[in-house]
Amino acid sequence: MPKNVHIVPHMHWDREWYFSTEESRILLVNNMEEILTRLETDPNYPYYVLDGQTAILEDFFDIRPEQRERVKRLVQAGKLIIGPWYTQTDEMVVGGESIVRNLYYGMKDSAEFGEPMKIGYLPDSFGQSAQMPQILNGFDIKYSIFWRGTSESHGTDKTEFYWTAPGDSKVLVQLMPLGYAIGKYLPEEEDALQKRMDKYFTVLDRGATGEDVLLPNGHDQMPIQQNIYDVISVLEKLYPEREFFLSRYEDLLEKIEKNEGLDEIYGEFLHGKYQRVHRSIYSTRADIKAANTRIEHKLTNHLEPLASLAYKLGFEYHHGLIEPIWKEIMKNHAHDSIGCCCSDKVHAEIMGRFLNAEERTDRLIDFYKRKITDHMNTERKEDRLVFFNLLPETREEVITTTVTTKFSSFKLMDDKGEELEYEILSTEIIDPGLIDRQIVHYGNYDPFVEFTIEVKTQLPGIGYQTYYVVETNNDQLTLPNENCRTVETDAYSIRFEQNGTLTLTDKLTCQTHVGVLGLENVGDDGDEYDFSPLKGENPRFSVNEITDAQISLQSTQHTHRASITYQWAVPADLEARKQNDERMETVNFHIELSIPTDGHVIEVSCKVKNNVKDHRIRVLLPTHIASSFSFADQQFGTIDRNVIDDGMAVWEKEDWDERPDAIYPFLSYVGLESEEKTAFFMTKSVREYEIIGNRFDTIALTLFRSVGVLGKEELVRRPGRPSGIKLPTPDSQMLGEYQFDFGFAYVVGNRDQSKVAQLVKRYVSPFLSYNKIPHNAMKLNQEKVKIPSAYSLFSFTQSDLVMSTLKKAESEDALVIRYYNPTRREQTLHLQHESIQQVDEANLNEVRTANSEIDKGSILSPSQVKSFLIHY
């Protein structure tokens, strides 16, 4: 029996949940004063853990800035334990770069006061990503503490084990088998205390590997327990064979580290046997989830590489503008916030932060494009159209962009006089006051014309190419819409069906897929945490019920653009489904497809007007690939998952907290494969999927689900108490208009042979453009920088690796480039370029770990991530 009981005082601080950030901030100011005073005045009270996130301090100092020195003294004395996170991140629908920045900024903020707690402390996240040991090791963190997601089927029945990941990563885990709150409000009354602790010790002792167990003394928003020493006196009386003392998590883990025979486990933890992980929370409030996906892509695939390019051309890299954007979205990355299991009031706050972050991101991207374009060393006076490629290899892509001009016709010319062909998709008259109010101020009311055009161009890696808008006298016609029902491309034969789906024949495999982009609809009797089907209800499929889809087509040399519009009438709400009555409402769909003439990836933009309550809609991709597993991307890698979770056979017999349906998260892509072919979805919106069908050969991508309550009891797949509280959340019914962007493809060969990860990276990193005209609403003075009209920072040979992002180092004159290996084989990275003088390998904290020999390259194992410092 373990004899040492480590009582760790802490408070778990949800910044928001069913209560608002402002409400919790008021409590925080009160609680912090009590904590600081006790630590200062009681020499026998040794430690207090401030929940592992520095956003708590940020909120506190917003109200009490004069308390910074007081906090600093206690942190440096080792009494107040802070960090390492900025906020306690979700691990399932938050991208790898977001998790890295969360740790980076949390540790940076902690360093202002002293040493951070070097533990990957995530006591309440809804499941654990398989890549967390690697990410934690990237910050020299070797310990982890969490609660949710494990069961014996992962390989151990102990609560202390080593958790491994690619690249020889490993952390020592202290699992909280009963959660972080078992020591909340410990009573002094003997019978109550013993009844409670007898139950807890049974579980704690069973999972221990040595003589030490953990009793966390805290709870959500719980004030410090001032009488803890009185409670310890009672515990010592009740359990004389044990020693009770206030401790730190580090002290406990250092003891466990000395235990022999600890098990090693690899993989993710998403089982709801002992703790609910809410496997279908990934699609709650799909509009908020989509905003997060969109902004993460903009930050890592566009803003940071573009700012790096501008920096090397002589402009400032604005860390002071970029860090607040990251922090704004990371405030939304806590499990309740990005899980969207909150009140409507809080969801409005979350969406407000995302809108703020996206506006900052968009405007900063525009700023850098303008800075570069305005400072080109050219004598030409014409307007400019500049295209940017922000991936590190040469690419030829089709881009849709706009040219705003007073010309009735024009051509695009480069510095060599070579013309770039384009096709006009549409035109729109633009009031000059919308471009620059000074134009109309001086009496010029002549309108501008905005031409939407499509071009195909080749661009170098991390670089740009400039074209000049030259007036011509040629007649230019907008391409008309057609009523054609079929399309032929190099890859596919496609027929647009009257039920709104595609019948698609893959020309390389000669297989025909029927019902592509069909929709599935079911009632949702769940809550914001979990989808719950109605007993006895069969799914409805649009392919069987839509008969009057309207279809139009516009074709260019490079792209077929199809528009599909229809209404789907389904039961209006849960009662209509339960009673099988005739009350119906519509969900209106406007689906736009971009189908390349010479590629495989079809892009989809789906605009939805939802008038129906309590239901879920998924879009379907039939594959003809019957598989026992799916593959999907995770942070910095790829993961395989069984199409049926092993726990399904035993969950009822073993009385699991939650049925382990094979509904899973992903980040950018999910697919099925054989050695001959692969089919996959990719997303810029919602990150949830399930493999369905009699042969498990159809990928179901969730578009959205609508529910009207935060928590509900006795769900079909989640029996027992409600999760959260029974609070109405009418906004989570998702009534209104929304847009979801995704894509799909059928390719030859398995996922590595067909380079799925690289195809998806290009999809989420499209070319950017900037149209310079003589007018800007906001004026800028010219700097002394002169740059060429075409430029490449570097172009590397295309590989099977994926660049995660490119950014300026935070604390030195170097660029950080990060790559990961999505394949199942070792890959070698070469960073050779004539402009690069030195490359040093670094950890995720941007600390140099080794000097690299540029010509030899660096080896990455499957799903391994590496960072490098590039010096010029």
Buried (B, 14 or more C-beta within 10 A) or exposed (E): EBEBBBBBBBBBBBBBBBBBBEBBBEBBBEBBBEBBEBBBEEEEBBBBBBBBBBBBBBBBBEEBEEBBEBBBBBBEEEBBBBBBBBBBBBBBBBBBBBBBBBBBBBBBBBEEBBBBBBBBBBBBBBBBBBBBBBBBBBBEBBBBBBBBBBBEBBBBEBBBBBBBBBBEBBBBBBBBBBBBBBBBEBBEEEEEBBEBBEEBBEBBEEBBBBBBBBBBBBBBBBBBBEEBEEBBEBBBEBBEEBBBEBBBBBBBBEBBBEBEEBBEBBBBBBBBBBBBBBBBBBBBBBBBBBBBBBBBBBBBBBBBBBBBBBBBBBBBBBBEBBBEBBBBBBBBBBBBBBBBBBBBBBBEBBBEBBEBBBEBBBEBBEBBBBBBBBBBEBEEEBBBBBBBBBBBBBBEBBBBBBBBBBBEBBBBBBBEEEEBEBBBBEBEEBEBBEBBEBBBEEEEEEEBBBBBBBBBBEBBBBBBBBBBBBBEEEEBEBBEEEEBEEBEBEBBBBBBBEBBBBBBBBEBBEBBBBBBBBBBBBBBBBBBBBBBBBEEBEBBBBBEBBEEBEBBBBBBEBBBBBBBBBBBBBBBBBEBBBEEEEEEBBBBBBBBBBBBBEBBBBBBBBBBBBBBBBBBBBBBBBBBBBBEBBBBBBBBBBBEBBBBBEBBEBBEEEEBBBBBBBBBBBBBBBBBBBEEBBBBBBBBBBBBBBBBBEEBBBBBBBBBBBBBBBBBEEBBBBBEEBBBEEBEBEBBBBBEEBEBBBBBBBBBBBBBBBBBBBBBBBBBBBBBBBBBBEBEEEEEEEEEBEBEBBBBBBBBEBBBBBBBBBBBBBEEEBBBBBBBBBBBEEBEBBBEBEEBEEBBBBBBBBEBBEEBEBEEBBEBBBBBBBBBBBEE
